[in-house]
Amino acid sequence: MKISIWFEMFAIALGMSPVEKITVAISASIFIIAFTWVSIKGDLRKLANELIEDNENNQDN
């Protein structure tokens, strides 16, 4: 709720039209989703590499 109020005040201050508000909201959502996806993918790759190394070390012993 607070974010929508902040966004509305920000849009009014910039004199944004309703179409611009929608465009900014969609662009921000896409950016957040993409950033989160890349972050999760990197974390999963790091975790997978650690598991592969552990498995290889266990097979050597």
PEFEN-V397594 format. One record per run of one state. SS is the DSSP state (helix for helix, strand for strand, loop for the rest). FROM is the first residue (numbers start at 1). TO is the last residue. If there is no record, write none. Layout:
# PEFEN-V397594
ss;from;to
SS;FROM;TO
SS;FROM;TO
This chain:
# PEFEN-V397594
ss;from;to
loop;1;1
helix;2;14
loop;15;17
helix;18;60
loop;61;61
